[in-house]
C-alpha cells in the first residue's frame, strides 16, 4: 500500500462525512479539480472514490473573482 500525503489524508478525513450516495464534492485546485464520490463497496470500490481531473490552463482567481462580488 502506498503512503497517503498528509494533505490528502486531511481532505479524506474532513470530507468523508459529507460525501453522500449519489452526490460528489468538487474541490478546485490551481490546475485541476479534485472529485470526491461515495464508492460502491458492493462492487469492491473504496468507501470514497477520489479522482483528479487536470485542466489545460492554470487557474489564478481570487475568491471575489470566483463568486463575482
C-alpha positions in Angstrom: 0.0 0.0 0.0 1.3 3.4 -0.9 1.6 6.3 1.6 -1.1 9.0 1.5 0.3 12.5 1.7 -0.9 14.5 4.8 -2.9 16.9 2.7 -4.9 14.2 1.0 -5.4 12.4 4.3 -6.8 15.6 5.8 -9.2 16.0 2.8 -10.4 12.4 3.2 -10.9 12.8 7.0 -12.8 16.2 6.7 -14.9 15.4 3.6 -15.8 11.8 4.2 -18.8 12.6 6.4 -20.4 14.9 3.7 -19.8 12.7 0.7 -23.2 11.0 0.3 -24.6 8.4 -2.1 -25.4 9.9 -5.5 -23.5 13.2 -4.6 -20.0 14.3 -5.2 -17.8 17.0 -3.8 -15.6 19.0 -6.2 -12.6 20.9 -4.8 -10.9 23.4 -7.1 -7.1 23.2 -7.5 -4.9 25.7 -9.3 -4.5 23.3 -12.3 -7.3 20.8 -11.9 -10.3 19.6 -9.9 -10.4 17.0 -7.1 -13.6 15.0 -7.2 -14.8 13.0 -4.2 -17.6 10.5 -4.6 -19.0 7.7 -2.4 -17.7 4.4 -3.6 -19.9 1.3 -4.2 -18.5 -1.2 -1.7 -20.7 -4.0 -3.1 -18.7 -3.7 -6.3 -15.4 -3.7 -4.4 -14.8 0.1 -4.5 -13.3 2.0 -1.6 -15.6 3.9 0.7 -14.7 7.1 -1.1 -13.5 7.4 -4.7 -11.0 10.2 -5.4 -10.4 11.4 -8.9 -8.3 14.3 -10.2 -9.2 16.0 -13.5 -6.5 18.1 -14.9 -7.2 21.4 -16.6 -5.5 22.8 -19.6 -4.8 26.1 -18.0 -3.6 27.0 -14.6 -6.3 29.0 -12.6 -5.5 32.1 -10.7 -8.7 33.5 -9.3 -9.4 35.3 -6.1 -12.5 34.4 -4.1 -14.1 37.7 -5.1 -13.5 36.9 -8.8 -14.8 33.4 -8.4 -18.0 34.5 -6.9 -18.2 37.8 -8.8 -18.5 40.0 -5.8 
